[in-house]
Amino acid sequence: MFPKLLIANRGEIAVRVIRACREMGIRTVAVYSEADRAALHVLKADEAYPIGPSPARDSYLRIDKIIDTARKSGAQAIHPGYGFLSENPSFAAACEDAGITLIGPSAASMELMGSKTRSRQTMQSAGVPFVPGATQGIGSLEEAMKIADSFGYPVMVKAAAGGGGKGMRMVASAGEMSSAFRDAKSEALNAFGNAEVYIEKYIEHPRHVEIQVLGDTQGNTIYLGERECSIQRRHQKVMEECPSPIVDEEMRRQMGEAAVKAARAANYHNAGTIEFLVDRNRNFYFLEMNTRLQVEHPITELVTGIDLVKQQIRIAAGERLTLQQEDIVMRGAALECRIYAEDPGNNFFPCPGLIRRLEVPSGPGVRDDSGVYEGWTVPVDYDPLISKLAVWGANREEAIHRMKRAIGEYYVGGIKTNLSLFQTILRFPDFLEGRLDTGLIDRLLALEDALKIPSGETGVEALDPYLWSAAAMAAVLHEASQQSNGRKNSSLPAPAPSAWKLDGRRSLARPASFRDKS
């Protein structure tokens, strides 16, 4: 096992890794930018080193500085967390060149699964179902039109190197293809440094269900059940649960075995996630693989009782998985809410600033993975995630009631947060009945807007059930109208994707030689 480990990240995920290391007897090294000099992960680590100015491109994305700090501190391994450099093949290669173990997969696996087109080709060869569409980048508008005609509209034009909703356009008819194709390529180039796009069939009202996998370097791979991640706003996950309300034992087995096939096809080791789209008929299709620890990993830990960070470290140290597939038992249900410093009343605009007061929920079945403290100033330079609030219950109903209680206990003074959004979701009939898809929040926000209801005690939760139904129907009709015009909720501006995700994607556009620069 590694005597000392460096965490190449910040915030709650850095604190989470530090806690796992402390329980394993591993000393930890934190790195920090100027904005994070007094951050919680710096205070928790055994050692801490400055790595540059506040902008991520000058600090957390500097491969050379991370490697140099690992050498100076004597760290034998690096945990990248998520975002930033966690899915950057050049970083993985730099660690290998320096003789430092990366707590993650190989550079080859990252590179393969980081390309949407190459990963689709791999899934095709492995017999894993994927959304019907192209497996190659589209070179011209004429080619795009031909492929779309063969599958039938609507279709999605998507960035091959993308994520977070950037470089993505839904095309409802042939007349919209020219502008959508041009805009998607331009946005992909600006966001990821790669203009390649491909086309896949648009699945209406999909659910987003992902499978957690673990693979060791001896060829053993298992799956740890699923997470329902359909509660999204502009393609960004907001709330997750485990298990999924739509998945039964047989479907879990089928999805799990497909996920294991996908991981083995990529020669993948360490913790990873296979993301699937699920249609109304419960057919599932490969979407992408996240070659890192997921933000929502705590709910899998709560339901399975398995510490994924510890498993990551043991696998990276060359240990064989001690778990067999039959050892994985899912007990109860868990929910996670991502608590952000953002203003729901202003289109969820980031709201950094000083946390003047902080009251964190606790009690049975409550877990709060946080990277902040009272008196800390949430910086403007990074993703405004305050914490991940997770709860466990004996069943979904108890987990929902427990989350309601926990959200009611949570108080952040001095800045605005999205806590009120979760109060509303937890009372929305579609959510309570498990009728989930990636458009649920859009319907919910359209409902509130249609009824001119303020959030808070007199908000949606106080509505008569019949009024709920009427308003929900109005929201569904509004959404259908927008889709028929090929511009789903086009009146609302789409915010930028999570800062950590966008920074990480942008880092992939940097040349490999970047890691050698000082």
Number of C-alpha atoms within 10 A of each C-alpha: 14 17 14 19 27 31 27 27 28 24 24 22 23 28 25 17 23 26 17 17 21 13 10 15 12 17 18 25 26 27 27 25 20 14 17 20 16 13 21 19 29 22 13 16 22 15 14 20 17 17 21 18 15 19 16 19 16 14 22 27 25 23 28 20 21 26 21 14 21 26 16 9 17 15 21 19 25 26 25 27 26 22 24 26 28 28 30 26 22 23 26 25 18 22 23 14 10 13 12 20 20 25 29 27 27 20 19 16 20 23 18 20 24 24 18 25 23 17 25 25 16 18 25 15 11 16 12 20 18 20 18 16 19 19 20 16 19 21 11 11 15 12 12 21 18 12 19 24 14 9 16 15 16 20 24 24 27 26 30 27 25 26 22 17 17 24 29 25 24 24 26 19 17 16 10 14 22 14 12 20 26 17 16 24 25 18 18 24 21 14 22 25 18 20 21 24 30 24 30 22 20 20 16 14 16 19 25 25 28 28 24 24 24 23 25 25 18 12 12 18 24 24 26 22 24 25 26 24 25 28 24 18 18 19 17 18 19 21 22 25 28 30 25 24 15 15 17 10 9 9 14 19 14 11 28 22 17 23 28 24 18 28 29 16 17 22 17 27 26 27 29 24 26 24 23 26 23 24 16 12 6 13 12 24 20 25 20 23 24 19 27 22 25 17 17 24 19 28 25 25 17 24 24 19 14 15 14 21 24 16 23 24 27 19 23 25 17 12 15 16 19 9 14 11 11 7 11 16 12 17 16 17 25 31 28 25 24 21 23 21 25 21 18 17 12 9 12 17 16 22 20 23 17 17 19 14 14 16 12 17 17 15 10 9 16 20 20 20 17 21 21 20 19 14 13 18 19 24 15 14 13 19 20 23 23 22 20 21 26 27 29 26 22 13 13 21 13 16 23 22 14 22 27 18 16 21 20 14 12 15 14 19 13 17 18 21 24 19 21 18 19 18 21 20 21 17 16 19 15 17 16 14 10 12 12 22 24 22 21 21 22 20 22 21 14 20 22 19 13 14 13 11 13 12 16 13 10 10 15 23 18 12 13 9 12 9 12 18 14 11 20 21 14 17 21 18 13 17 18 14 14 15 18 12 13 17 15 17 18 11 8 9 9 14 14 13 18 17 18 21 19 20 23 23 25 23 28 22 15 14 9 15 11 15 20 12 9 9
